[in-house]
Structure formats: C-alpha cells, structure tokens
C-alpha cells in the first residue's frame, strides 16, 4: 500500500474509534434522564459532514502529515468517496442510521509505519475541527477518548 493511502486510512482510524465510546443510553449525572445518542448530540449527518469537511481540510493543510494525504486530496472523486466513508463511520459509530463497511483498523494500517507523532497530529486536527463547530466538551471527550485504545492497532513506530 502506498504512502498516499496511508493518510486516508489513518484518518478513517480516528473516526471509527467512536464505536468504542459509551454512546447510547447513558445516564445524565445531573438529571437521571437518558442522554440522547452521540449522533443526535453531534447534530446528525449534516453536522457530521461539516466536521469531516473541516477535518480533511485541516489534515490536507497540516505540513506534519499532509504528504501522506496528497494523492487522495488531489483526486476529486477519491476525496469525495473518502469523505462519504468517514461520514458513514462517524454516523454509525455514534448511533446513527448509517453503515460503514471498511477494514478493521489493524488490517488497514498493518505495515504502514505510522508513528505516534503522526497519530497525535491527526488527533489534534480532529480536535480543531470539533472546536471550529463548537462541539460540546462531553461529546468531544467521547469522540477523542475512543482514540486511545485504537492507537496500538495503528501506530507501529513510537
């Protein structure tokens, strides 16, 4: 697998991790009422699409990691498909109606030589995209908190 695909797969990894976050049916500490799904709290598919667009733009402009993403960013059809896959990943993982049909993170990243620094740069870009849309801290924590356990499936070089 070439380096240009690496960036695409690393970004997908960040987003699929949402599925391990506690999402639906959580109890609100203050009210004792059931909390809405993360999908609803994120603003559903339209809002997820906006975050993905911002995230991909940030990665494409991030000199630390954008070399891994250039081929995808430079091909309009490939970029459109990639963004749609990311939206579906987040949508499904956050309790929405979408379905993601991609590889496991371990299989998708095997042999790519992704470093801890690369992974952290992507996390920073995702956090920045969430901040742009003023995603609440609780939702941001759920989304970003899910990344920790995935790191060992993605990062090969510390």
N, C-alpha and C positions, 0 to 999 in steps of 0.2 A: 504494500500500500504506500502511495507516495505521500510526501510531506504536506501537500496542499489539502489532502483529505484529512490529515491529522487535525487541523483546526476545526473542521466541520464536526468531526467525531468528538473532540474534546468539549465543544460547546454543547453538543447533544447530551454528553455525560452530566454536565452541570444541571441540566434541566430534568433529566429522568430521575435524579435523586429525590425529587419532590415526593415520589411514591413512598418513600420510607418515613416521611414525616407524619406525625399524628394529625389527621385531617378532619374526618367527618365524625360527628357525634361527641366532640369534646365538650366537657362541662365548663361553662364560664365560671371562674372563681368568684366573681362578684355577684352574679345573678342566679346561678344554679340552673340556668336555661341552656339548652343545647345551642352550640355555636353553629353558624352556617358553615358549609363546606368552604375550604380554601378557594375553590373555583369561584364560588359566589362572592367571597370577600375580595378576591383579586379583581372582580369586575367582569367576569365571564370571558368569553372568547375574544370579544373586541378589545378589551383591555390587555389580555394576554398577547394578542397580536401586536399591539403598540409596544409593549415591553420587549418582545422579541425583536422587533424592528430596531429599537434603540440599542439593545444588547449587541446585535450583529454589527450595527454601525460603530459601536464603541470598540469591538474586537477588531474590526477592519482598520480602525484608526490607531490601534494600540501597537506602537513600534516594538514592544516586547514580544508580541506573539503574532502579529498580522502576517508575517511571512508564511505561517502555516495555513493561512486562510485565503491567500491571494487568488488561487485558481477558482475557488468557489465564488468569491466576491466578484471576480472578473467575468463570470458567466451568468447572465441574467436568468436563464432557465434553471440552471443548477441552484442558484441562490434562492429563487422563488420556491423550488421544491424543498430545499433545506429549511427555509423559514416555516413552511407549512408543516414539516415534520416536527420542528421544535414547538410550534403552537400546539399540535396534537399531543405531544409528550406532556407538556405542562397541563393542558386541559384534562387529559385522562388522569394524570398523577394527582391532580388537585381535586378530583371528584367530579369532573365534568363529563359530558357525554361523548367525547372524542375517543378514538382508539389509535394508539401508537403501535406500529409493527416493525420495530427495529431490532438490531442485535443487542445482546447484553453488553454492558459497559466493559467487562473483562475481555470478551471476544472482540469488540470493536477497537480496543486500544492495545491489544497484545502486540509487542514488538515495535511499538512506535517511539519508544524512548522519551515519553513525556516526563518532564521534570516537575518537582514540587513548585518551582518558580513559575512554570507555565500554568499549572493548575491554579495557583494563587492569583495570577494575573487575570485569568478568566473569572474567578470568583469576584475580584474587585470590579471587573467590568459589569458583571451581572448586578452587583450591589449598586453600582452607579446608575444602571438602567432603572432599577426599582426605585431609587431615590428620586430620579427625574419625574416619575409618576406618583411620587409621594405615597408609595405603598406603606401601609402601617408597619410599625416595628414588629408586632406579633406575627404578621404574615411574612414579613421579610425574614424573621428568625426561623420560621418553619421552613421556608424555601432554602435558605442558606444553611441552616442546621442539618439538612439532609445531605449536604455535600461531604461532610466529614467521613462517614462510613464508606463512601464511594472512592475516596482518594486512593485507598490501597488497591482497588481494581484498575485504576487509571495510571497512576504515577509509577514509573519504572526506575527513575533516577532521582535521588534526592539532591 
